[in-house]
Amino acid sequence: MSNGGFSSRNGASGASYINGPFQNPITLHPSTQGYIVAQPSSTMTQSKAPLLPAPDNYNFKLYQQAPPMSLYQSPSGSSMPSRSPEGCLEPFAPFQTAVNNHRMLLLPTPQSSSTPPVSNSFCQNLQQPRSRQYEGHTHMGNEVSPNPALGSSLTSMAYSLGTATPPFFCNAPQSPGPPPASASNLPVPAGPYPPQPGQMSKPASTAYPSLEPGYQGIEGVPKPLPMHPPTQPYSSPPQQYQQPSVGPAQLSPSLSALSLQSQTPEALRVVNLLQERNLLPPGPVPAPTPCLPQDLQKLNCSPEVFRSTLTSIPQTQALLSKAKLPLGLLLHPFKDLSQLPVVTSSSIVRCRSCRTYINPFVSFLDQRRWKCNLCYRVNDVPEDFMYNPVSRSYGEPHKRPEIQNATIEFIAPSEYMLRPPQPAVYLFVLDVSHNAVETGYLDVVCQSLLDNLNSLPGDTRTKIGFITFDSMIHFYNLQEGLSQPQMLIVSDIEEIFLPTPDSLLVNLNECKELVRDLLKSLPQMFTKTMETHSALGPALQASFKLMSPTGGRVSVFQTQLPSLGVGALNSREDPNQRASAKDVQHLSPATDFYKKLALDCSGQQVAVDLFLLSAQYSDLATLGCISRYSAGSIYFYPSYHSQHNPAQTERFQKDLKRYLTRKIGFEAVMRIRCTKGLSIHTFHGNFFVRSTDLLSLPNVNPDAGFAVQMSIEENLVDMQVVSFQAALLYTSSKGERRIRVHTMCLPVVNSMSDIFAGADVQAIIGLLASMAVDRSVTASLSDARDAMTNAAIDSLISYRTSVLTIQQPGLLAPACLRLFPLYVLALLKQKAFRTGTSTQLDDRVFAMCQLKYQPLIYLMLMIHPSLYRLDNLTDEGALNVKDRTIPQPRMLQLSVEKLSREGAFLMDTGSEMYLWVGRNCNPTFLKQVLGVQNYVTVPLNMNQLPELDTAESTRTRAFIGWLREQRSFYPVLHIIRDESPLKANFMQNMIEDRTESALSYYEFLLHVQQQVSK
Ligand SMILES: [Zn+2]
């Protein structure tokens, strides 16, 4: 196929200024191939400096953004170095080859230059078949193997545990609760739902009560007395921290002072869930603090970036299995941080054996030797490291920033590059079919790009390009020197090729005017198009070809099911099946085309982000693979229309602004290491697992979360603490190679009560959600639902049999897990997992994507939204943030019983907020906050609070503004009343209430209790 495939677009588009293809073919000089490298010469001098210059009082700088310096070496030629498949591995080979005047490099080198000298058990363990684990996709990115064992095996094992009941002490039986409160005042017409037999995913022999929950309105009832296990796990005498074969001298934080008495036993306070109604804290649920000595804990990694489901690690796998709690990590590794220590160093100190970065939890044997906290190898302290830039003194290695900060970023020396760092490269791929143009999205994208063109992360090397597509692929020649953009059309979509491959991705700085011209005219160019087809697959193939030489980010905007060429799809959704089917079909991809292409992209450091704006089924389960395996992001705007749906347009605009301007890391890899004896296996998120513990992330963004599952391969008997380290190596948009390192230290415990006391219920739920998504795809939705329910049941059985020493009636949970059943019920009612309600397949799949890659903080808002009453805000207990007073209303349970017609209530779901106004809402609120005279004049599609000069308006806006400031994306506000179409969205989050197809919280508790006391 050759140029015969080209045709002119002029006739169809009416865009007269666009040149016909190849009317003026441009011959590019071969030397301009590859990317343009422009490097300020001054940066080279900085790269020689071993350490950052010392400010007066603080020697390493805290950067929000990358400092304007670069350490990479200028490429010697114009052509790209050939790329090994290992592309940008964390350098093991350079470690040997680097010729530095550093004595660390004189030590024996690892045996192989291409494989990590990992001496621990990660690799071997991963090769063993793993039963009884939730499986994600395997490390080669292959399809997951179904694991039918999970739900049932967990349950049956839990029940068999019942035989090993600890000594049973009688306790005065407590009343299960007073009789139902008298007719509770439920002001909302839509709720409560009429009693119906609930559908449980697990067969239950007893019927559920049709009464209102008997525990309502008993807030005044005395709570069960807090009970502490007589074994008092925290009062054991402090044990000497023993390090195998370690000398006594330690300069590190005093591990010898480790004692386990610091944690309050509040975590283990016994809660009878059937009695204690108010389980929510007044504000956000805090992350538990690991039970470590203060001097260690104060150095520990923030739970915002690194969290474990168990903050006390069981000593053995047997103990972990007995606890029936999942063990895993949740990471938000590239989170925007207000303070991030950045260190420039000629050498980065790492363990010679396992390559761990030196961190606050290593121990110094003396001033010249440090011992790795992951593999226990004794390493030499390099000469450089003896100098402490903070104090500008010599001989205090333990005061270096690397030892004082669990989160730190290194600017990597040249050994960390196998090729020159790539420039920031952005390719926009836009659906311009009739359907797409109809939605009006193109104007929003082009305007947003115009507005933010100067804020795209990058430097003088930044490159940009555009592809549009319908039934054909349109390229845009933006080469400097052209008087206007030149459109090149390829109609042969069977064998896609690039016309003028060298002028389609251009230097943004040099060609900015042409880019602006194109963005201004693009929306008009296709207004008259009648082309309805979508050749998405060929457009993606073209993108891959275009981006392969450099790597970078592809942003795809798609509005329908692809219908032409490779990757074309058929609708798989039967709307009639949505509500009735017991199990949901078509959660897995219809073709592996998108996944394969994503893996190709990943190999060339290309990530594909998908924006799906669609009114109809577009098979996100299949299309999403392009982003999932290339470490991209997925955005979904169902029923998008710029005019008809202004709230969604606003969200799209805000999302785009964030997307275009947020920090980005290119050609990244992330490795997670942990102390010998622990093993990391299944990973969750968007990435490709390149080797056992190395995630390939062609792009990394600050809004991406990850989760990993772990097991205990060797008993941790000699250890008091274990550590986890995530190292993210990436190229900044300024072309610097950087390494962000997070290290977390956790205690090892050997009693069940200690394990339970350290349980982090939100992290557990986050991990369970990811595991359940995998299970839905590999087994079935009902399996996943069972597994989640069983997780709650099994852990409470384990608690009852292994921790509780004094039995009492009721459904008992330790205080730290009191929200577990509530959160599990909330998960069961998520769009991802719910049954019996009409849920569009793409909505469900998108919810599953979100569960897999959202950072935990946003995930929890999605699973269990926050509800506040806003019509009676006061300044009592308000926060003062930057001279603004932020009211702090109490968080309410998600039940219509908490609503009142006289009030106005805000529900924060993370990505959206709903302000529901009651029919008899306080007139002051209506006038002073909403600016309307009465209830009926509240507009049905109201999305903004007017800026009124009243105390009430100021308070309300301050609170909502403060909530928004705490997240990186922009939640749209919907002001709704009973007649609003969005009221259903508000009501479906009332997860404590019964719905037509799902249990109320109380009914769910009864089900759990029944299983627990079997
Ligand atoms: Zn080591």
Residues whose N, C-alpha, C, O or C-beta is under 5 A from the ligand:
A	BS01	ZN	C351 S353 C354 R355 T356 C372 L374 C375 Y376 R377
